[in-house]
Amino acid sequence: MGRSGTAIPHIFTMISVCIATYNGSKYIKEQLQSILKQLGEEDEIIISDDGSTDDTVNIIRGVSDNRIRVVNHTKDASYKNLSVASFLFASYNFENAIMHARGNIIYLSDQDDVWAPDRIEKTLPLMGNNDLVMCNFSLIDENSTMVLEKYLSKDPAGKTLFWNLWKIPFRGCCMTIKREVLLQSMPLPSQCVCHDIWIGTYLVHKGYKYTFINEPLHYYRSHTTNVSPVVGKSPNSLWFKLAYRLRYLIQVFTHKSLVQ
């Protein structure tokens, strides 16, 4: 099992799957099982937990796989009373997972989704000629029933910064990134409400090579507790949408990377 039988460039010796969890006990086991069967013995899953109060961590430990490593993350208390607190907590929880990753290829993953069984097989070989790969995805409901087989009709990303800031096309749960490239976008800027929008927009603007796989290799689960819902009208105000886009626009030009 795993990726030993997959035609993968030999320079990629280790995969890190980065997951941010918070009270994700309902779906985390199914997600982990869909990922683990695709990994090699040398790969890892880094789970940053944001102080879950349910059985999330116990369920993770119950999977009993030495490729899984759980690290704790402490929420920034200054964000607690902000209307976008849940977005901020999730973003910096992901940052914590990324900073603990050791692999040279990083997959970002949500706690409540499911991977297609051939996701690594079809994405990893493309990393030889690309820095960032994003796949299409299917939409499933709380019971894993298919709602929409193919969510995107075409590559949603554009070539200009303004297009990507306006359309916000990047979805972290569908992204594969070279570690040395991902670190260029770290640390996340102040009040980063959506880590994936920042990472994708910043890296494409900086000229890193991006490609899109127009095949659903990920099952996005839509349910009542999604931090960032895919379907339906956004509950966020127009002011909120404009404000964080403007903040990102400024931060793209002022960002100081961890890697110089």
C-alpha atoms as an extended CHARMM CRD file, in Angstrom:
* protein
*
       260  EXT
         1         1  MET       CA              0.0000000000        0.0000000000        0.0000000000  PROA      1               0.0000000000
         2         2  GLY       CA              0.9910000000        3.6300000000        0.0250000000  PROA      2               0.0000000000
         3         3  ARG       CA              2.9300000000        5.3390000000       -2.7080000000  PROA      3               0.0000000000
         4         4  SER       CA              5.6570000000        2.7390000000       -3.2360000000  PROA      4               0.0000000000
         5         5  GLY       CA              4.0620000000        1.6420000000       -6.5070000000  PROA      5               0.0000000000
         6         6  THR       CA              3.4660000000        5.1320000000       -7.8400000000  PROA      6               0.0000000000
         7         7  ALA       CA              5.6080000000        6.7180000000      -10.5320000000  PROA      7               0.0000000000
         8         8  ILE       CA              6.9440000000        9.5900000000       -8.4530000000  PROA      8               0.0000000000
         9         9  PRO       CA             10.0840000000       11.6800000000       -9.0460000000  PROA      9               0.0000000000
        10        10  HSD       CA             12.7760000000       10.2250000000       -6.7800000000  PROA      10              0.0000000000
        11        11  ILE       CA             13.8060000000       13.6620000000       -5.4810000000  PROA      11              0.0000000000
        12        12  PHE       CA             10.6250000000       13.8150000000       -3.4130000000  PROA      12              0.0000000000
        13        13  THR       CA             11.5280000000       11.7280000000       -0.4240000000  PROA      13              0.0000000000
        14        14  MET       CA              8.8900000000       12.7510000000        2.0840000000  PROA      14              0.0000000000
        15        15  ILE       CA              5.2900000000       13.9770000000        2.1400000000  PROA      15              0.0000000000
        16        16  SER       CA              3.7890000000       15.9600000000        5.0100000000  PROA      16              0.0000000000
        17        17  VAL       CA              0.0180000000       16.2410000000        5.2320000000  PROA      17              0.0000000000
        18        18  CYS       CA             -0.8780000000       19.2280000000        7.4310000000  PROA      18              0.0000000000
        19        19  ILE       CA             -4.2320000000       19.1720000000        9.2000000000  PROA      19              0.0000000000
        20        20  ALA       CA             -5.7000000000       21.7340000000       11.5900000000  PROA      20              0.0000000000
        21        21  THR       CA             -8.2360000000       20.3280000000       14.0440000000  PROA      21              0.0000000000
        22        22  TYR       CA            -10.7310000000       21.7620000000       16.4810000000  PROA      22              0.0000000000
        23        23  ASN       CA            -13.6190000000       19.6620000000       17.7840000000  PROA      23              0.0000000000
        24        24  GLY       CA            -13.5320000000       17.4960000000       14.6820000000  PROA      24              0.0000000000
        25        25  SER       CA            -14.3290000000       14.1620000000       16.2860000000  PROA      25              0.0000000000
        26        26  LYS       CA            -17.2460000000       13.3640000000       13.9680000000  PROA      26              0.0000000000
        27        27  TYR       CA            -15.2370000000       13.0530000000       10.7570000000  PROA      27              0.0000000000
        28        28  ILE       CA            -11.5130000000       12.9840000000       11.5830000000  PROA      28              0.0000000000
        29        29  LYS       CA            -11.1210000000        9.1970000000       11.5840000000  PROA      29              0.0000000000
        30        30  GLU       CA            -12.6360000000        8.7950000000        8.1180000000  PROA      30              0.0000000000
        31        31  GLN       CA            -10.3880000000       11.5580000000        6.8200000000  PROA      31              0.0000000000
        32        32  LEU       CA             -7.2420000000       10.0270000000        8.3040000000  PROA      32              0.0000000000
        33        33  GLN       CA             -8.0610000000        6.5990000000        6.8950000000  PROA      33              0.0000000000
        34        34  SER       CA             -8.4800000000        8.0490000000        3.3980000000  PROA      34              0.0000000000
        35        35  ILE       CA             -5.0310000000        9.6550000000        3.6420000000  PROA      35              0.0000000000
        36        36  LEU       CA             -2.9750000000        7.0150000000        5.4270000000  PROA      36              0.0000000000
        37        37  LYS       CA             -3.5680000000        4.3060000000        2.8260000000  PROA      37              0.0000000000
        38        38  GLN       CA             -1.8970000000        6.5660000000        0.2290000000  PROA      38              0.0000000000
        39        39  LEU       CA              1.2220000000        7.4370000000        2.2440000000  PROA      39              0.0000000000
        40        40  GLY       CA              4.5290000000        5.6670000000        2.3240000000  PROA      40              0.0000000000
        41        41  GLU       CA              6.2610000000        4.5850000000        5.5170000000  PROA      41              0.0000000000
        42        42  GLU       CA              8.5320000000        7.6390000000        5.4120000000  PROA      42              0.0000000000
        43        43  ASP       CA              5.6820000000       10.1500000000        5.1440000000  PROA      43              0.0000000000
        44        44  GLU       CA              3.8530000000       11.9380000000        7.9440000000  PROA      44              0.0000000000
        45        45  ILE       CA              0.6010000000       13.5910000000        8.9700000000  PROA      45              0.0000000000
        46        46  ILE       CA              1.0450000000       16.6680000000       11.1550000000  PROA      46              0.0000000000
        47        47  ILE       CA             -2.0840000000       17.5390000000       13.1180000000  PROA      47              0.0000000000
        48        48  SER       CA             -2.1860000000       20.8560000000       14.9360000000  PROA      48              0.0000000000
        49        49  ASP       CA             -4.9890000000       20.8270000000       17.4850000000  PROA      49              0.0000000000
        50        50  ASP       CA             -6.4560000000       24.1080000000       18.6700000000  PROA      50              0.0000000000
        51        51  GLY       CA             -7.5640000000       22.9740000000       22.1280000000  PROA      51              0.0000000000
        52        52  SER       CA            -10.3800000000       20.6010000000       21.1640000000  PROA      52              0.0000000000
        53        53  THR       CA            -12.8610000000       19.9400000000       23.9570000000  PROA      53              0.0000000000
        54        54  ASP       CA            -14.3970000000       16.8360000000       22.3710000000  PROA      54              0.0000000000
        55        55  ASP       CA            -12.7910000000       13.4500000000       21.5920000000  PROA      55              0.0000000000
        56        56  THR       CA            -10.8010000000       14.6250000000       18.5620000000  PROA      56              0.0000000000
        57        57  VAL       CA             -7.3400000000       13.9850000000       20.0100000000  PROA      57              0.0000000000
        58        58  ASN       CA             -8.3490000000       10.6510000000       21.5620000000  PROA      58              0.0000000000
        59        59  ILE       CA             -9.7660000000        9.4670000000       18.2410000000  PROA      59              0.0000000000
        60        60  ILE       CA             -6.5650000000       10.4910000000       16.4560000000  PROA      60              0.0000000000
        61        61  ARG       CA             -4.4210000000        8.6270000000       18.9600000000  PROA      61              0.0000000000
        62        62  GLY       CA             -6.7460000000        5.6500000000       18.6450000000  PROA      62              0.0000000000
        63        63  VAL       CA             -5.8400000000        5.3350000000       14.9650000000  PROA      63              0.0000000000
        64        64  SER       CA             -2.4240000000        4.2690000000       16.3200000000  PROA      64              0.0000000000
        65        65  ASP       CA             -0.1880000000        5.0230000000       13.3730000000  PROA      65              0.0000000000
        66        66  ASN       CA              3.3650000000        6.2590000000       13.9520000000  PROA      66              0.0000000000
        67        67  ARG       CA              3.1410000000        8.4650000000       10.8600000000  PROA      67              0.0000000000
        68        68  ILE       CA              0.7000000000       10.7260000000       12.7220000000  PROA      68              0.0000000000
        69        69  ARG       CA              2.1430000000       13.4600000000       14.9120000000  PROA      69              0.0000000000
        70        70  VAL       CA             -0.0870000000       15.7190000000       17.0280000000  PROA      70              0.0000000000
        71        71  VAL       CA              1.1400000000       19.1570000000       18.0620000000  PROA      71              0.0000000000
        72        72  ASN       CA             -0.7200000000       21.5980000000       20.2580000000  PROA      72              0.0000000000
        73        73  HSD       CA             -1.6260000000       25.1210000000       19.2540000000  PROA      73              0.0000000000
        74        74  THR       CA             -2.6660000000       27.9050000000       21.6110000000  PROA      74              0.0000000000
        75        75  LYS       CA             -5.2220000000       30.3640000000       20.3160000000  PROA      75              0.0000000000
        76        76  ASP       CA             -4.3090000000       34.0480000000       20.2890000000  PROA      76              0.0000000000
        77        77  ALA       CA             -6.6250000000       35.4300000000       22.9750000000  PROA      77              0.0000000000
        78        78  SER       CA             -6.6200000000       38.8720000000       21.3550000000  PROA      78              0.0000000000
        79        79  TYR       CA             -8.7370000000       37.4740000000       18.4890000000  PROA      79              0.0000000000
        80        80  LYS       CA            -11.3940000000       35.9740000000       20.7670000000  PROA      80              0.0000000000
        81        81  ASN       CA            -13.9730000000       38.7470000000       20.5140000000  PROA      81              0.0000000000
        82        82  LEU       CA            -13.5310000000       39.5050000000       16.8270000000  PROA      82              0.0000000000
        83        83  SER       CA            -16.3030000000       38.5370000000       14.4170000000  PROA      83              0.0000000000
        84        84  VAL       CA            -13.7450000000       36.6610000000       12.3020000000  PROA      84              0.0000000000
        85        85  ALA       CA            -12.2150000000       34.7820000000       15.2430000000  PROA      85              0.0000000000
        86        86  SER       CA            -12.9950000000       31.3170000000       13.8450000000  PROA      86              0.0000000000
        87        87  PHE       CA            -11.2390000000       32.1820000000       10.5670000000  PROA      87              0.0000000000
        88        88  LEU       CA             -8.1890000000       33.5300000000       12.3710000000  PROA      88              0.0000000000
        89        89  PHE       CA             -7.9400000000       30.5730000000       14.7370000000  PROA      89              0.0000000000
        90        90  ALA       CA             -8.0970000000       28.1390000000       11.8010000000  PROA      90              0.0000000000
        91        91  SER       CA             -5.4840000000       30.0370000000        9.7790000000  PROA      91              0.0000000000
        92        92  TYR       CA             -2.8640000000       30.1600000000       12.5140000000  PROA      92              0.0000000000
        93        93  ASN       CA             -3.6260000000       26.5960000000       13.5200000000  PROA      93              0.0000000000
        94        94  PHE       CA             -2.6760000000       25.5950000000        9.9660000000  PROA      94              0.0000000000
        95        95  GLU       CA              0.4480000000       27.7430000000       10.1780000000  PROA      95              0.0000000000
        96        96  ASN       CA              1.4820000000       25.8050000000       13.2780000000  PROA      96              0.0000000000
        97        97  ALA       CA              1.0690000000       22.4980000000       11.4430000000  PROA      97              0.0000000000
        98        98  ILE       CA              3.0770000000       23.7820000000        8.4690000000  PROA      98              0.0000000000
        99        99  MET       CA              5.9390000000       24.9520000000       10.6730000000  PROA      99              0.0000000000
       100       100  HSD       CA              6.1920000000       21.4840000000       12.2500000000  PROA      100             0.0000000000
       101       101  ALA       CA              6.2130000000       19.6550000000        8.9080000000  PROA      101             0.0000000000
       102       102  ARG       CA              9.4260000000       17.9410000000        7.8000000000  PROA      102             0.0000000000
       103       103  GLY       CA              8.4950000000       16.7540000000        4.3200000000  PROA      103             0.0000000000
       104       104  ASN       CA              9.5440000000       18.5110000000        1.1380000000  PROA      104             0.0000000000
       105       105  ILE       CA              6.0530000000       18.1750000000       -0.3310000000  PROA      105             0.0000000000
       106       106  ILE       CA              3.1550000000       19.5830000000        1.6810000000  PROA      106             0.0000000000
       107       107  TYR       CA             -0.5160000000       18.6930000000        1.3470000000  PROA      107             0.0000000000
       108       108  LEU       CA             -3.0020000000       20.8750000000        3.2230000000  PROA      108             0.0000000000
       109       109  SER       CA             -6.0400000000       19.0340000000        4.5230000000  PROA      109             0.0000000000
       110       110  ASP       CA             -9.2010000000       19.8650000000        6.4510000000  PROA      110             0.0000000000
       111       111  GLN       CA            -10.3740000000       17.7130000000        9.3490000000  PROA      111             0.0000000000
       112       112  ASP       CA            -13.7920000000       16.8490000000        7.9470000000  PROA      112             0.0000000000
       113       113  ASP       CA            -13.2380000000       15.9600000000        4.2790000000  PROA      113             0.0000000000
       114       114  VAL       CA            -12.1870000000       12.7910000000        2.4490000000  PROA      114             0.0000000000
       115       115  TRP       CA             -9.4170000000       12.2250000000       -0.0940000000  PROA      115             0.0000000000
       116       116  ALA       CA            -10.0330000000       10.4090000000       -3.3620000000  PROA      116             0.0000000000
       117       117  PRO       CA             -8.0500000000        7.1380000000       -3.2990000000  PROA      117             0.0000000000
       118       118  ASP       CA             -5.7230000000        8.2410000000       -6.1150000000  PROA      118             0.0000000000
       119       119  ARG       CA             -5.0870000000       11.8010000000       -5.0170000000  PROA      119             0.0000000000
       120       120  ILE       CA             -1.3690000000       11.4230000000       -4.3240000000  PROA      120             0.0000000000
       121       121  GLU       CA             -0.8680000000        9.1710000000       -7.3320000000  PROA      121             0.0000000000
       122       122  LYS       CA             -2.2300000000       11.8700000000       -9.6470000000  PROA      122             0.0000000000
       123       123  THR       CA             -0.8670000000       15.0150000000       -8.0000000000  PROA      123             0.0000000000
       124       124  LEU       CA              2.6230000000       14.1740000000       -6.8110000000  PROA      124             0.0000000000
       125       125  PRO       CA              4.1800000000       13.4640000000      -10.2440000000  PROA      125             0.0000000000
       126       126  LEU       CA              3.1800000000       16.9900000000      -11.3250000000  PROA      126             0.0000000000
       127       127  MET       CA              5.3680000000       18.4990000000       -8.6190000000  PROA      127             0.0000000000
       128       128  GLY       CA              8.4500000000       17.8900000000      -10.7390000000  PROA      128             0.0000000000
       129       129  ASN       CA              7.5270000000       20.8320000000      -12.9800000000  PROA      129             0.0000000000
       130       130  ASN       CA              5.3130000000       22.8490000000      -10.6380000000  PROA      130             0.0000000000
       131       131  ASP       CA              5.5300000000       24.5600000000       -7.2640000000  PROA      131             0.0000000000
       132       132  LEU       CA              1.8140000000       24.5370000000       -6.4890000000  PROA      132             0.0000000000
       133       133  VAL       CA             -0.8410000000       22.1100000000       -7.7070000000  PROA      133             0.0000000000
       134       134  MET       CA             -4.5610000000       22.4370000000       -7.0070000000  PROA      134             0.0000000000
       135       135  CYS       CA             -7.1460000000       19.8060000000       -7.8750000000  PROA      135             0.0000000000
       136       136  ASN       CA            -10.8670000000       19.9960000000       -8.4970000000  PROA      136             0.0000000000
       137       137  PHE       CA            -13.2180000000       18.5680000000       -5.8670000000  PROA      137             0.0000000000
       138       138  SER       CA            -16.5700000000       16.9070000000       -5.3260000000  PROA      138             0.0000000000
       139       139  LEU       CA            -19.1630000000       18.0470000000       -2.8140000000  PROA      139             0.0000000000
       140       140  ILE       CA            -20.5570000000       15.5730000000       -0.2790000000  PROA      140             0.0000000000
       141       141  ASP       CA            -22.9760000000       16.0090000000        2.6100000000  PROA      141             0.0000000000
       142       142  GLU       CA            -22.7770000000       15.0820000000        6.2940000000  PROA      142             0.0000000000
       143       143  ASN       CA            -23.5110000000       11.4380000000        5.4470000000  PROA      143             0.0000000000
       144       144  SER       CA            -20.8580000000       11.2410000000        2.6850000000  PROA      144             0.0000000000
       145       145  THR       CA            -23.5710000000       11.2580000000        0.0160000000  PROA      145             0.0000000000
       146       146  MET       CA            -22.5100000000       12.8320000000       -3.2660000000  PROA      146             0.0000000000
       147       147  VAL       CA            -24.0940000000       16.2570000000       -3.7920000000  PROA      147             0.0000000000
       148       148  LEU       CA            -22.0590000000       17.4890000000       -6.7560000000  PROA      148             0.0000000000
       149       149  GLU       CA            -19.5360000000       15.3230000000       -8.5700000000  PROA      149             0.0000000000
       150       150  LYS       CA            -17.4630000000       18.1430000000      -10.0550000000  PROA      150             0.0000000000
       151       151  TYR       CA            -17.6180000000       21.5170000000       -8.3210000000  PROA      151             0.0000000000
       152       152  LEU       CA            -15.4090000000       23.6020000000      -10.6170000000  PROA      152             0.0000000000
       153       153  SER       CA            -15.9330000000       23.7800000000      -14.3850000000  PROA      153             0.0000000000
       154       154  LYS       CA            -12.4280000000       25.1000000000      -15.0600000000  PROA      154             0.0000000000
       155       155  ASP       CA             -9.3070000000       26.4700000000      -13.3810000000  PROA      155             0.0000000000
       156       156  PRO       CA            -10.6110000000       29.2850000000      -11.1340000000  PROA      156             0.0000000000
       157       157  ALA       CA             -7.2530000000       31.0180000000      -10.7350000000  PROA      157             0.0000000000
       158       158  GLY       CA             -6.1330000000       33.9140000000      -12.8750000000  PROA      158             0.0000000000
       159       159  LYS       CA             -2.7780000000       35.3510000000      -13.8620000000  PROA      159             0.0000000000
       160       160  THR       CA             -3.1810000000       38.7210000000      -12.1620000000  PROA      160             0.0000000000
       161       161  LEU       CA             -3.1010000000       39.6280000000       -8.4970000000  PROA      161             0.0000000000
       162       162  PHE       CA             -6.3350000000       41.6090000000       -8.7190000000  PROA      162             0.0000000000
       163       163  TRP       CA             -8.2370000000       38.7260000000      -10.3140000000  PROA      163             0.0000000000
       164       164  ASN       CA             -7.1560000000       36.3110000000       -7.5990000000  PROA      164             0.0000000000
       165       165  LEU       CA             -7.9260000000       38.7490000000       -4.8140000000  PROA      165             0.0000000000
       166       166  TRP       CA            -11.3760000000       39.3670000000       -6.2290000000  PROA      166             0.0000000000
       167       167  LYS       CA            -12.2990000000       35.7780000000       -7.1220000000  PROA      167             0.0000000000
       168       168  ILE       CA            -10.4590000000       34.1050000000       -4.1780000000  PROA      168             0.0000000000
       169       169  PRO       CA             -9.9690000000       30.8710000000       -6.1710000000  PROA      169             0.0000000000
       170       170  PHE       CA             -7.5400000000       28.9820000000       -3.9470000000  PROA      170             0.0000000000
       171       171  ARG       CA             -8.7720000000       26.1940000000       -1.6710000000  PROA      171             0.0000000000
       172       172  GLY       CA             -6.2140000000       24.8550000000        0.7530000000  PROA      172             0.0000000000
       173       173  CYS       CA             -7.7920000000       21.4190000000        1.0630000000  PROA      173             0.0000000000
       174       174  CYS       CA             -7.0650000000       20.8630000000       -2.6520000000  PROA      174             0.0000000000
       175       175  MET       CA             -3.4880000000       22.1810000000       -2.6550000000  PROA      175             0.0000000000
       176       176  THR       CA             -0.0920000000       20.4850000000       -2.9080000000  PROA      176             0.0000000000
       177       177  ILE       CA              2.9770000000       22.7050000000       -2.4560000000  PROA      177             0.0000000000
       178       178  LYS       CA              6.7400000000       22.3580000000       -2.3750000000  PROA      178             0.0000000000
       179       179  ARG       CA              7.8640000000       23.0570000000        1.1630000000  PROA      179             0.0000000000
       180       180  GLU       CA             10.5950000000       25.5430000000        0.2650000000  PROA      180             0.0000000000
       181       181  VAL       CA              8.0610000000       27.4890000000       -1.7960000000  PROA      181             0.0000000000
       182       182  LEU       CA              5.3500000000       27.3590000000        0.8720000000  PROA      182             0.0000000000
       183       183  LEU       CA              7.7790000000       28.7870000000        3.4140000000  PROA      183             0.0000000000
       184       184  GLN       CA              8.1180000000       31.8660000000        1.2200000000  PROA      184             0.0000000000
       185       185  SER       CA              4.5570000000       32.7560000000        2.2500000000  PROA      185             0.0000000000
       186       186  MET       CA              5.3060000000       32.2470000000        5.9380000000  PROA      186             0.0000000000
       187       187  PRO       CA              4.7330000000       33.6300000000        8.4590000000  PROA      187             0.0000000000
       188       188  LEU       CA              1.1000000000       34.3650000000        7.7610000000  PROA      188             0.0000000000
       189       189  PRO       CA              0.4650000000       38.1010000000        7.8210000000  PROA      189             0.0000000000
       190       190  SER       CA             -1.3780000000       39.8580000000       10.6200000000  PROA      190             0.0000000000
       191       191  GLN       CA             -5.0940000000       39.0080000000       10.8960000000  PROA      191             0.0000000000
       192       192  CYS       CA             -4.9380000000       36.4540000000        8.0930000000  PROA      192             0.0000000000
       193       193  VAL       CA             -8.5640000000       35.3690000000        7.8240000000  PROA      193             0.0000000000
       194       194  CYS       CA             -7.9730000000       32.7190000000        5.1390000000  PROA      194             0.0000000000
       195       195  HSD       CA             -4.5870000000       31.0030000000        5.0750000000  PROA      195             0.0000000000
       196       196  ASP       CA             -5.2220000000       29.3190000000        1.7190000000  PROA      196             0.0000000000
       197       197  ILE       CA             -6.2250000000       32.5100000000       -0.0660000000  PROA      197             0.0000000000
       198       198  TRP       CA             -3.0650000000       34.1690000000        1.2150000000  PROA      198             0.0000000000
       199       199  ILE       CA             -0.7740000000       31.2670000000        0.2870000000  PROA      199             0.0000000000
       200       200  GLY       CA             -2.1430000000       30.7680000000       -3.2240000000  PROA      200             0.0000000000
       201       201  THR       CA             -2.4480000000       34.4550000000       -4.0820000000  PROA      201             0.0000000000
       202       202  TYR       CA              0.9900000000       35.3380000000       -2.7430000000  PROA      202             0.0000000000
       203       203  LEU       CA              2.8490000000       32.4650000000       -4.4200000000  PROA      203             0.0000000000
       204       204  VAL       CA              1.2080000000       32.8990000000       -7.8280000000  PROA      204             0.0000000000
       205       205  HSD       CA              1.8540000000       36.6500000000       -7.6920000000  PROA      205             0.0000000000
       206       206  LYS       CA              5.5090000000       35.9590000000       -6.9300000000  PROA      206             0.0000000000
       207       207  GLY       CA              5.7920000000       33.8890000000      -10.0800000000  PROA      207             0.0000000000
       208       208  TYR       CA              5.9040000000       30.3700000000       -8.7020000000  PROA      208             0.0000000000
       209       209  LYS       CA              4.6660000000       27.7740000000      -11.1480000000  PROA      209             0.0000000000
       210       210  TYR       CA              1.0630000000       26.7120000000      -10.6540000000  PROA      210             0.0000000000
       211       211  THR       CA             -1.1550000000       24.1800000000      -12.3650000000  PROA      211             0.0000000000
       212       212  PHE       CA             -4.7100000000       22.9460000000      -11.9470000000  PROA      212             0.0000000000
       213       213  ILE       CA             -6.0000000000       19.3770000000      -12.2410000000  PROA      213             0.0000000000
       214       214  ASN       CA             -9.5480000000       19.4880000000      -13.5570000000  PROA      214             0.0000000000
       215       215  GLU       CA            -10.4010000000       16.1660000000      -11.9740000000  PROA      215             0.0000000000
       216       216  PRO       CA            -12.0480000000       15.8240000000       -8.5630000000  PROA      216             0.0000000000
       217       217  LEU       CA             -9.4670000000       14.2640000000       -6.2460000000  PROA      217             0.0000000000
       218       218  HSD       CA            -10.9960000000       15.5310000000       -3.0310000000  PROA      218             0.0000000000
       219       219  TYR       CA            -14.3980000000       15.2230000000       -1.3850000000  PROA      219             0.0000000000
       220       220  TYR       CA            -15.3730000000       18.4470000000        0.3580000000  PROA      220             0.0000000000
       221       221  ARG       CA            -17.9240000000       17.8600000000        3.0880000000  PROA      221             0.0000000000
       222       222  SER       CA            -20.5950000000       20.5310000000        3.4580000000  PROA      222             0.0000000000
       223       223  HSD       CA            -22.1420000000       20.6450000000        6.9290000000  PROA      223             0.0000000000
       224       224  THR       CA            -23.4730000000       23.0780000000        9.4990000000  PROA      224             0.0000000000
       225       225  THR       CA            -20.1520000000       23.6970000000       11.2570000000  PROA      225             0.0000000000
       226       226  ASN       CA            -17.8590000000       24.4440000000        8.2910000000  PROA      226             0.0000000000
       227       227  VAL       CA            -15.5420000000       27.3540000000        9.1250000000  PROA      227             0.0000000000
       228       228  SER       CA            -15.5820000000       28.4510000000        5.4930000000  PROA      228             0.0000000000
       229       229  PRO       CA            -18.6930000000       27.1800000000        3.6460000000  PROA      229             0.0000000000
       230       230  VAL       CA            -18.3670000000       26.4690000000       -0.0790000000  PROA      230             0.0000000000
       231       231  VAL       CA            -22.0490000000       26.5550000000       -0.9920000000  PROA      231             0.0000000000
       232       232  GLY       CA            -24.7270000000       29.1200000000       -0.2880000000  PROA      232             0.0000000000
       233       233  LYS       CA            -24.5220000000       32.8600000000        0.1520000000  PROA      233             0.0000000000
       234       234  SER       CA            -21.6200000000       34.1070000000        2.2250000000  PROA      234             0.0000000000
       235       235  PRO       CA            -22.7190000000       35.4450000000        5.6280000000  PROA      235             0.0000000000
       236       236  ASN       CA            -19.9250000000       38.0220000000        5.5610000000  PROA      236             0.0000000000
       237       237  SER       CA            -20.6710000000       41.6740000000        4.9050000000  PROA      237             0.0000000000
       238       238  LEU       CA            -19.4880000000       43.5660000000        1.8500000000  PROA      238             0.0000000000
       239       239  TRP       CA            -17.2540000000       45.6490000000        4.1140000000  PROA      239             0.0000000000
       240       240  PHE       CA            -15.5980000000       42.5070000000        5.4710000000  PROA      240             0.0000000000
       241       241  LYS       CA            -14.9530000000       41.1830000000        1.9580000000  PROA      241             0.0000000000
       242       242  LEU       CA            -13.4580000000       44.4510000000        0.7750000000  PROA      242             0.0000000000
       243       243  ALA       CA            -11.4130000000       45.0080000000        3.9270000000  PROA      243             0.0000000000
       244       244  TYR       CA             -9.5580000000       41.7170000000        3.9480000000  PROA      244             0.0000000000
       245       245  ARG       CA             -8.8800000000       41.9090000000        0.2150000000  PROA      245             0.0000000000
       246       246  LEU       CA             -7.3780000000       45.3550000000        0.6570000000  PROA      246             0.0000000000
       247       247  ARG       CA             -5.3070000000       44.1120000000        3.5870000000  PROA      247             0.0000000000
       248       248  TYR       CA             -3.9770000000       41.2310000000        1.4840000000  PROA      248             0.0000000000
       249       249  LEU       CA             -3.1570000000       43.5970000000       -1.3780000000  PROA      249             0.0000000000
       250       250  ILE       CA             -0.9780000000       45.6770000000        0.9360000000  PROA      250             0.0000000000
       251       251  GLN       CA              0.5680000000       42.6570000000        2.6230000000  PROA      251             0.0000000000
       252       252  VAL       CA              1.5630000000       41.0220000000       -0.6700000000  PROA      252             0.0000000000
       253       253  PHE       CA              3.9420000000       43.9360000000       -1.2710000000  PROA      253             0.0000000000
       254       254  THR       CA              5.1620000000       44.2990000000        2.3160000000  PROA      254             0.0000000000
       255       255  HSD       CA              5.5040000000       40.6530000000        3.3510000000  PROA      255             0.0000000000
       256       256  LYS       CA              8.8690000000       39.5470000000        4.7520000000  PROA      256             0.0000000000
       257       257  SER       CA              9.3730000000       35.8560000000        4.2070000000  PROA      257             0.0000000000
       258       258  LEU       CA             10.9730000000       33.4570000000        6.6700000000  PROA      258             0.0000000000
       259       259  VAL       CA             13.1530000000       32.3110000000        3.7710000000  PROA      259             0.0000000000
       260       260  GLN       CA             15.2330000000       35.0090000000        2.1110000000  PROA      260             0.0000000000
